[in-house]
Amino acid sequence: MHFPILKRAQEAYLSNVNKGIKTRNQYIEELWSGYAVGDDVSIKIDKVDRTNTDPKMLPSLVVEKRDDKKN
């Protein structure tokens, strides 16, 4: 009785989640493609991992790029 409604809700939820994952992956790919080996970058340090006197950003250098995607 309720199974068709639950099934539709599940499909809608999974569809929205998959759209969000796809959008995020495209954003990350575009962001990552803008950097090359040897570029200076800054990595944000989260509040929970630092004190008030620690820097908010960690200066870094791109030394290697690799594609770790698992298909």
VMD Tcl script that builds the backbone (N, CA, C; Angstrom):
set m [mol new atoms 213]
animate dup $m
set s [atomselect $m all]
$s set {name element resname resid chain x y z} {
  {N N MET 1 A 0.804 -1.180 0.000}
  {CA C MET 1 A 0.000 0.000 0.000}
  {C C MET 1 A 0.862 1.265 0.000}
  {N N HIS 2 A 1.793 1.350 0.919}
  {CA C HIS 2 A 2.667 2.519 0.993}
  {C C HIS 2 A 3.935 2.337 0.165}
  {N N PHE 3 A 4.157 1.117 -0.322}
  {CA C PHE 3 A 5.403 0.842 -1.024}
  {C C PHE 3 A 5.592 1.660 -2.294}
  {N N PRO 4 A 4.567 1.890 -3.115}
  {CA C PRO 4 A 4.787 2.742 -4.297}
  {C C PRO 4 A 5.206 4.164 -3.934}
  {N N ILE 5 A 4.640 4.703 -2.871}
  {CA C ILE 5 A 4.994 6.057 -2.435}
  {C C ILE 5 A 6.427 6.076 -1.918}
  {N N LEU 6 A 6.776 5.079 -1.119}
  {CA C LEU 6 A 8.147 5.003 -0.593}
  {C C LEU 6 A 9.151 4.818 -1.720}
  {N N LYS 7 A 8.802 3.995 -2.695}
  {CA C LYS 7 A 9.702 3.754 -3.827}
  {C C LYS 7 A 9.915 5.044 -4.615}
  {N N ARG 8 A 8.847 5.805 -4.875}
  {CA C ARG 8 A 8.974 7.076 -5.591}
  {C C ARG 8 A 9.809 8.079 -4.818}
  {N N ALA 9 A 9.600 8.129 -3.506}
  {CA C ALA 9 A 10.374 9.042 -2.664}
  {C C ALA 9 A 11.847 8.666 -2.683}
  {N N GLN 10 A 12.130 7.371 -2.617}
  {CA C GLN 10 A 13.521 6.911 -2.656}
  {C C GLN 10 A 14.177 7.274 -3.983}
  {N N GLU 11 A 13.463 7.064 -5.087}
  {CA C GLU 11 A 14.011 7.394 -6.410}
  {C C GLU 11 A 14.264 8.893 -6.541}
  {N N ALA 12 A 13.354 9.716 -6.032}
  {CA C ALA 12 A 13.530 11.171 -6.095}
  {C C ALA 12 A 14.734 11.600 -5.259}
  {N N TYR 13 A 14.869 11.014 -4.079}
  {CA C TYR 13 A 15.987 11.353 -3.202}
  {C C TYR 13 A 17.315 10.975 -3.856}
  {N N LEU 14 A 17.392 9.752 -4.385}
  {CA C LEU 14 A 18.631 9.311 -5.017}
  {C C LEU 14 A 18.953 10.137 -6.259}
  {N N SER 15 A 17.935 10.551 -6.991}
  {CA C SER 15 A 18.147 11.400 -8.160}
  {C C SER 15 A 18.760 12.736 -7.750}
  {N N ASN 16 A 18.231 13.346 -6.698}
  {CA C ASN 16 A 18.774 14.623 -6.211}
  {C C ASN 16 A 20.192 14.468 -5.706}
  {N N VAL 17 A 20.460 13.386 -4.998}
  {CA C VAL 17 A 21.812 13.146 -4.490}
  {C C VAL 17 A 22.783 12.976 -5.644}
  {N N ASN 18 A 22.401 12.205 -6.653}
  {CA C ASN 18 A 23.285 11.984 -7.798}
  {C C ASN 18 A 23.551 13.269 -8.573}
  {N N LYS 19 A 22.543 14.155 -8.681}
  {CA C LYS 19 A 22.760 15.454 -9.333}
  {C C LYS 19 A 23.780 16.279 -8.551}
  {N N GLY 20 A 23.656 16.264 -7.225}
  {CA C GLY 20 A 24.598 17.003 -6.390}
  {C C GLY 20 A 26.012 16.465 -6.509}
  {N N ILE 21 A 26.145 15.153 -6.545}
  {CA C ILE 21 A 27.474 14.532 -6.689}
  {C C ILE 21 A 28.075 14.904 -8.040}
  {N N LYS 22 A 27.260 14.857 -9.096}
  {CA C LYS 22 A 27.757 15.198 -10.428}
  {C C LYS 22 A 28.224 16.655 -10.490}
  {N N THR 23 A 27.419 17.555 -9.914}
  {CA C THR 23 A 27.769 18.977 -9.891}
  {C C THR 23 A 29.065 19.208 -9.121}
  {N N ARG 24 A 29.200 18.558 -7.972}
  {CA C ARG 24 A 30.410 18.705 -7.157}
  {C C ARG 24 A 31.632 18.170 -7.905}
  {N N ASN 25 A 31.504 17.027 -8.556}
  {CA C ASN 25 A 32.634 16.452 -9.291}
  {C C ASN 25 A 33.058 17.354 -10.440}
  {N N GLN 26 A 32.099 17.975 -11.128}
  {CA C GLN 26 A 32.438 18.908 -12.204}
  {C C GLN 26 A 33.175 20.124 -11.651}
  {N N TYR 27 A 32.714 20.639 -10.518}
  {CA C TYR 27 A 33.362 21.788 -9.889}
  {C C TYR 27 A 34.799 21.444 -9.498}
  {N N ILE 28 A 34.991 20.296 -8.865}
  {CA C ILE 28 A 36.332 19.880 -8.446}
  {C C ILE 28 A 37.239 19.697 -9.660}
  {N N GLU 29 A 36.713 19.099 -10.729}
  {CA C GLU 29 A 37.503 18.881 -11.945}
  {C C GLU 29 A 37.940 20.212 -12.551}
  {N N GLU 30 A 37.024 21.186 -12.629}
  {CA C GLU 30 A 37.365 22.500 -13.165}
  {C C GLU 30 A 38.386 23.204 -12.274}
  {N N LEU 31 A 38.199 23.097 -10.978}
  {CA C LEU 31 A 39.119 23.723 -10.035}
  {C C LEU 31 A 40.507 23.101 -10.151}
  {N N TRP 32 A 40.564 21.792 -10.195}
  {CA C TRP 32 A 41.836 21.070 -10.235}
  {C C TRP 32 A 42.561 21.293 -11.557}
  {N N SER 33 A 41.818 21.402 -12.658}
  {CA C SER 33 A 42.463 21.575 -13.961}
  {C C SER 33 A 43.155 22.932 -14.069}
  {N N GLY 34 A 42.839 23.873 -13.185}
  {CA C GLY 34 A 43.467 25.189 -13.217}
  {C C GLY 34 A 44.844 25.233 -12.577}
  {N N TYR 35 A 45.275 24.133 -11.986}
  {CA C TYR 35 A 46.579 24.090 -11.322}
  {C C TYR 35 A 47.540 23.183 -12.069}
  {N N ALA 36 A 48.808 23.520 -11.994}
  {CA C ALA 36 A 49.844 22.727 -12.642}
  {C C ALA 36 A 50.960 22.463 -11.633}
  {N N VAL 37 A 51.785 21.478 -11.945}
  {CA C VAL 37 A 52.929 21.178 -11.090}
  {C C VAL 37 A 53.808 22.417 -11.005}
  {N N GLY 38 A 54.180 22.782 -9.794}
  {CA C GLY 38 A 55.006 23.954 -9.574}
  {C C GLY 38 A 54.214 25.176 -9.123}
  {N N ASP 39 A 52.897 25.110 -9.158}
  {CA C ASP 39 A 52.062 26.236 -8.726}
  {C C ASP 39 A 52.060 26.353 -7.205}
  {N N ASP 40 A 52.012 27.607 -6.734}
  {CA C ASP 40 A 51.856 27.861 -5.304}
  {C C ASP 40 A 50.362 27.860 -4.983}
  {N N VAL 41 A 49.989 27.148 -3.939}
  {CA C VAL 41 A 48.595 27.083 -3.512}
  {C C VAL 41 A 48.530 27.248 -2.004}
  {N N SER 42 A 47.347 27.538 -1.500}
  {CA C SER 42 A 47.125 27.619 -0.061}
  {C C SER 42 A 46.055 26.615 0.322}
  {N N ILE 43 A 46.292 25.894 1.398}
  {CA C ILE 43 A 45.333 24.914 1.900}
  {C C ILE 43 A 44.756 25.459 3.197}
  {N N LYS 44 A 43.426 25.548 3.247}
  {CA C LYS 44 A 42.763 26.068 4.432}
  {C C LYS 44 A 42.863 25.058 5.574}
  {N N ILE 45 A 43.217 25.539 6.763}
  {CA C ILE 45 A 43.275 24.711 7.960}
  {C C ILE 45 A 41.994 24.968 8.745}
  {N N ASP 46 A 41.230 23.910 9.020}
  {CA C ASP 46 A 39.950 24.051 9.710}
  {C C ASP 46 A 40.145 24.553 11.132}
  {N N LYS 47 A 39.122 25.214 11.664}
  {CA C LYS 47 A 39.179 25.781 13.020}
  {C C LYS 47 A 39.489 24.734 14.082}
  {N N VAL 48 A 38.945 23.527 13.915}
  {CA C VAL 48 A 39.138 22.495 14.941}
  {C C VAL 48 A 40.571 21.984 14.988}
  {N N ASP 49 A 41.350 22.255 13.930}
  {CA C ASP 49 A 42.723 21.766 13.862}
  {C C ASP 49 A 43.765 22.827 14.192}
  {N N ARG 50 A 43.335 23.977 14.658}
  {CA C ARG 50 A 44.287 25.040 14.971}
  {C C ARG 50 A 43.804 25.850 16.176}
  {N N THR 51 A 44.717 26.639 16.719}
  {CA C THR 51 A 44.361 27.555 17.795}
  {C C THR 51 A 44.243 28.960 17.202}
  {N N ASN 52 A 43.915 29.939 18.033}
  {CA C ASN 52 A 43.772 31.319 17.535}
  {C C ASN 52 A 45.078 31.890 17.006}
  {N N THR 53 A 46.199 31.384 17.479}
  {CA C THR 53 A 47.482 31.937 17.052}
  {C C THR 53 A 48.059 31.218 15.838}
  {N N ASP 54 A 47.486 30.094 15.449}
  {CA C ASP 54 A 47.967 29.362 14.269}
  {C C ASP 54 A 47.468 30.030 12.992}
  {N N PRO 55 A 48.212 29.886 11.894}
  {CA C PRO 55 A 47.746 30.475 10.636}
  {C C PRO 55 A 46.503 29.751 10.114}
  {N N LYS 56 A 45.684 30.487 9.357}
  {CA C LYS 56 A 44.463 29.902 8.799}
  {C C LYS 56 A 44.734 29.163 7.494}
  {N N MET 57 A 45.810 29.523 6.836}
  {CA C MET 57 A 46.153 28.915 5.550}
  {C C MET 57 A 47.561 28.331 5.609}
  {N N LEU 58 A 47.745 27.203 4.926}
  {CA C LEU 58 A 49.038 26.541 4.847}
  {C C LEU 58 A 49.584 26.728 3.436}
  {N N PRO 59 A 50.661 27.514 3.281}
  {CA C PRO 59 A 51.226 27.685 1.942}
  {C C PRO 59 A 51.818 26.355 1.470}
  {N N SER 60 A 51.540 26.016 0.212}
  {CA C SER 60 A 51.978 24.728 -0.324}
  {C C SER 60 A 52.387 24.882 -1.777}
  {N N LEU 61 A 53.032 23.841 -2.284}
  {CA C LEU 61 A 53.497 23.801 -3.660}
  {C C LEU 61 A 53.005 22.504 -4.284}
  {N N VAL 62 A 52.415 22.581 -5.483}
  {CA C VAL 62 A 51.968 21.371 -6.175}
  {C C VAL 62 A 53.202 20.668 -6.725}
  {N N VAL 63 A 53.452 19.463 -6.241}
  {CA C VAL 63 A 54.629 18.713 -6.694}
  {C C VAL 63 A 54.249 17.550 -7.603}
  {N N GLU 64 A 52.973 17.134 -7.555}
  {CA C GLU 64 A 52.542 16.022 -8.387}
  {C C GLU 64 A 51.033 16.101 -8.579}
  {N N LYS 65 A 50.593 15.761 -9.775}
  {CA C LYS 65 A 49.152 15.643 -10.051}
  {C C LYS 65 A 48.906 14.236 -10.529}
  {N N ARG 66 A 47.868 13.617 -9.981}
  {CA C ARG 66 A 47.519 12.282 -10.452}
  {C C ARG 66 A 46.012 12.099 -10.391}
  {N N ASP 67 A 45.520 11.194 -11.165}
  {CA C ASP 67 A 44.089 10.915 -11.227}
  {C C ASP 67 A 43.835 9.650 -10.420}
  {N N ASP 68 A 43.229 9.823 -9.243}
  {CA C ASP 68 A 42.973 8.686 -8.355}
  {C C ASP 68 A 41.551 8.168 -8.481}
  {N N LYS 69 A 40.869 8.505 -9.561}
  {CA C LYS 69 A 39.485 8.062 -9.730}
  {C C LYS 69 A 39.452 6.556 -9.925}
  {N N LYS 70 A 38.560 5.923 -9.220}
  {CA C LYS 70 A 38.344 4.480 -9.354}
  {C C LYS 70 A 37.049 4.274 -10.135}
  {N N ASN 71 A 37.123 3.654 -11.295}
  {CA C ASN 71 A 35.920 3.425 -12.114}
  {C C ASN 71 A 35.318 2.100 -11.821}
}
mol reanalyze $m
mol bondsrecalc $m
mol representation Tube
mol addrep $m
